[in-house]
Amino acid sequence: MIHVTCDLCGKDLQPGDNQHYVVKIEVYAAQDPCQLTEADLDDDHLQAISEILSEEETEVMDGEVDEPLRSHHRFDLCPACQKKFRKDPLNREANLHFDFSEN
């Protein structure tokens, strides 16, 4: 039997009980489309690719690997947390409310 809990509140989500929801998030670097020019067509792209591959191989051997450019995340949510997520997916409201003590 698969055990699922809400990734926000920790509530157990039992099969057959209330529905649960899945949120999938994909994060990747945005790239603006470039226009192709005559100079681009004249460049030696095989040489450029060879240099990039050589640099990456050196970085991997030296242990200097960057974070991946693309990542995928999956979250299980209970119905209540799903409503909160849909209302404020980036949790901006939490950043606007401060609870200062009265010293």
CYANA upper distance limits for C-alpha pairs under 8 A (distance plus 0.5 A):
  3 HIS  CA     12 ASP  CA      8.29
  3 HIS  CA     13 LEU  CA      7.97
  3 HIS  CA     14 GLN  CA      7.74
  4 VAL  CA     12 ASP  CA      6.72
  4 VAL  CA     13 LEU  CA      5.82
  4 VAL  CA     14 GLN  CA      7.43
  4 VAL  CA     76 ASP  CA      7.95
  5 THR  CA     10 GLY  CA      5.98
  5 THR  CA     11 LYS  CA      5.92
  5 THR  CA     12 ASP  CA      4.92
  5 THR  CA     13 LEU  CA      5.71
  5 THR  CA     76 ASP  CA      7.39
  5 THR  CA     77 LEU  CA      8.09
  6 CYS  CA     10 GLY  CA      5.25
  6 CYS  CA     11 LYS  CA      5.72
  6 CYS  CA     12 ASP  CA      7.00
  6 CYS  CA     13 LEU  CA      7.22
  6 CYS  CA     75 PHE  CA      8.27
  6 CYS  CA     76 ASP  CA      5.80
  6 CYS  CA     77 LEU  CA      5.03
  6 CYS  CA     78 CYS  CA      5.97
  6 CYS  CA     81 CYS  CA      8.43
  7 ASP  CA     75 PHE  CA      6.48
  7 ASP  CA     76 ASP  CA      6.15
  7 ASP  CA     77 LEU  CA      6.47
  8 LEU  CA     77 LEU  CA      7.24
  8 LEU  CA     81 CYS  CA      7.23
  9 CYS  CA     81 CYS  CA      7.85
 11 LYS  CA     78 CYS  CA      7.80
 13 LEU  CA     17 ASP  CA      7.65
 13 LEU  CA     18 ASN  CA      8.19
 13 LEU  CA     20 HIS  CA      7.37
 13 LEU  CA     78 CYS  CA      7.45
 14 GLN  CA     18 ASN  CA      8.36
 18 ASN  CA     79 PRO  CA      8.04
 19 GLN  CA     78 CYS  CA      7.66
 19 GLN  CA     79 PRO  CA      7.18
 20 HIS  CA     76 ASP  CA      7.29
 20 HIS  CA     77 LEU  CA      6.23
 20 HIS  CA     78 CYS  CA      5.39
 20 HIS  CA     79 PRO  CA      6.47
 21 TYR  CA     76 ASP  CA      6.14
 21 TYR  CA     77 LEU  CA      5.51
 21 TYR  CA     78 CYS  CA      6.79
 21 TYR  CA     79 PRO  CA      7.41
 21 TYR  CA     82 GLN  CA      7.15
 22 VAL  CA     74 ARG  CA      7.33
 22 VAL  CA     75 PHE  CA      6.10
 22 VAL  CA     76 ASP  CA      5.16
 22 VAL  CA     77 LEU  CA      6.69
 23 VAL  CA     74 ARG  CA      6.19
 23 VAL  CA     75 PHE  CA      5.57
 23 VAL  CA     76 ASP  CA      6.95
 23 VAL  CA     77 LEU  CA      7.99
 24 LYS  CA     72 HIS  CA      7.72
 24 LYS  CA     73 HIS  CA      6.14
 24 LYS  CA     74 ARG  CA      5.06
 24 LYS  CA     75 PHE  CA      6.99
 25 ILE  CA     72 HIS  CA      6.28
 25 ILE  CA     73 HIS  CA      5.57
 25 ILE  CA     74 ARG  CA      6.99
 26 GLU  CA     70 ARG  CA      7.70
 26 GLU  CA     71 SER  CA      6.31
 26 GLU  CA     72 HIS  CA      5.08
 26 GLU  CA     73 HIS  CA      6.91
 27 VAL  CA     69 LEU  CA      8.45
 27 VAL  CA     70 ARG  CA      6.04
 27 VAL  CA     71 SER  CA      5.73
 27 VAL  CA     72 HIS  CA      6.92
 28 TYR  CA     69 LEU  CA      6.08
 28 TYR  CA     70 ARG  CA      4.87
 28 TYR  CA     71 SER  CA      7.11
 29 ALA  CA     69 LEU  CA      6.56
 29 ALA  CA     70 ARG  CA      7.56
 36 LEU  CA     40 ASP  CA      6.79
 36 LEU  CA     41 LEU  CA      8.29
 37 THR  CA     41 LEU  CA      7.28
 38 GLU  CA     42 ASP  CA      6.98
 39 ALA  CA     43 ASP  CA      6.91
 44 ASP  CA     48 ALA  CA      7.12
 45 HIS  CA     49 ILE  CA      6.59
 46 LEU  CA     50 SER  CA      6.62
 47 GLN  CA     51 GLU  CA      6.78
 48 ALA  CA     52 ILE  CA      6.78
 49 ILE  CA     53 LEU  CA      6.65
 50 SER  CA     54 SER  CA      6.63
 51 GLU  CA     55 GLU  CA      6.67
 52 ILE  CA     56 GLU  CA      6.70
 53 LEU  CA     57 GLU  CA      6.61
 54 SER  CA     58 THR  CA      6.80
 55 GLU  CA     59 GLU  CA      6.73
 56 GLU  CA     60 VAL  CA      6.66
 57 GLU  CA     61 MET  CA      6.75
 58 THR  CA     62 ASP  CA      6.66
 59 GLU  CA     63 GLY  CA      6.52
 59 GLU  CA     64 GLU  CA      5.38
 59 GLU  CA     65 VAL  CA      6.54
 60 VAL  CA     64 GLU  CA      6.35
 60 VAL  CA     65 VAL  CA      6.11
 77 LEU  CA     81 CYS  CA      6.27
 77 LEU  CA     82 GLN  CA      6.08
 78 CYS  CA     82 GLN  CA      6.53
 79 PRO  CA     83 LYS  CA      6.88
 80 ALA  CA     84 LYS  CA      7.05
 81 CYS  CA     85 PHE  CA      6.52
 82 GLN  CA     86 ARG  CA      6.62
 83 LYS  CA     87 LYS  CA      6.70
 84 LYS  CA     88 ASP  CA      6.69
 84 LYS  CA     89 PRO  CA      8.13
 85 PHE  CA     89 PRO  CA      5.13
 85 PHE  CA     90 LEU  CA      8.34
 85 PHE  CA     91 ASN  CA      8.09
 88 ASP  CA     92 ARG  CA      7.10
 88 ASP  CA     93 GLU  CA      7.71
 91 ASN  CA     95 ASN  CA      7.80
 92 ARG  CA     96 LEU  CA      7.25
 93 GLU  CA     97 HIS  CA      7.27
